[in-house]
Every structure is written in C-alpha cells, then in structure tokens.
C-alpha cells in the first residue's frame, strides 16, 4: 500500500477579511482521504482582522504554519481592478521562494501554491496528485477589468504580460 503523499498548501496572504474568510473555508473542505495536507502562509496583511483569521485557522487546523511579513507596501485596488508594479511582483516572488525553500527543507512530496482570492473545489489537490506528474497546475481564469475578456491568471509582469522582457525595458 502506497503511503499518503504529504502536500504543502501555501500562499502569501494580503487579503480583505471577507475574501480571506471564504478562501480559508474552501481550504478546510479540501478532501484528504488519500493525501495529507499542511498549510504555510506568509501574513502580509495590512488589516489586523485578516491576520486574526489566519490565527483562528491555525487553531482549528493543527497543521498550519504562518509567519508575519515585515513589508509595509501598499497594494492598491479599487472597484474596477488591481494595480501591480514591479516591486510588488518581486516581493511576492520572494515570498514564494521562501515557501519553496520551506517545502524542500521539510521534505514535502508536493507544493501547491495558491492565491488567497480563490475558492478551491474540494477535490482540486487530490485530483492533481492522481495525475502522477512532477509539475502540474490548475489554470484559473480572471478578468482584471470588467470590460475585458477573461484570460489565464498566468503572467510575468503585470496583469496580462505573458512574455519575457528585460526589467525596465521596452518592446521594440
């Protein structure tokens, strides 16, 4: 009998309380019959209520580790869109590097990086593991502005740039 795969579900968290609450509820409903899930969060919240939600989640679910970010950046969003800049992208990339290093040090079988504004279907991770791939991803679709079409939430620099360019460079 094959042992259960140990999976780290991880996310940098900078989220509104009402959205974070729904995200955490979706994590609590993930199926774990054939897998073991642990959680790792980097708390980058400006809102103390959101940080408190993470602490409550940790109390309910024993397999949760989170650390507080020491960044004080402003991530601006309005009712229409989110505003990313290069500094914020690299900050989140650094958080994800920290998460990857943690997963390697703790010898997890898999790492599932997830954004804190998603609701996961209960079988999401179990389904991915059943595919027996070394690297696999779900593709999430989003509209960054109400009037634009949905596109994959996979980008390199801003909301929709899906090609490589030099830092500060311009396309010719």
PyMOL commands that set and color helices and strands:
alter all, ss='L'
color gray80, all
select helices_A, chain A and resi 17-28+48-60+86-105+124-130
alter helices_A, ss='H'
color red, helices_A
select strands_A, chain A and resi 5-13+35-43+64-68+76-77+82-83+110-113+141-142+151-152
alter strands_A, ss='S'
color yellow, strands_A
deselect
rebuild
show_as cartoon
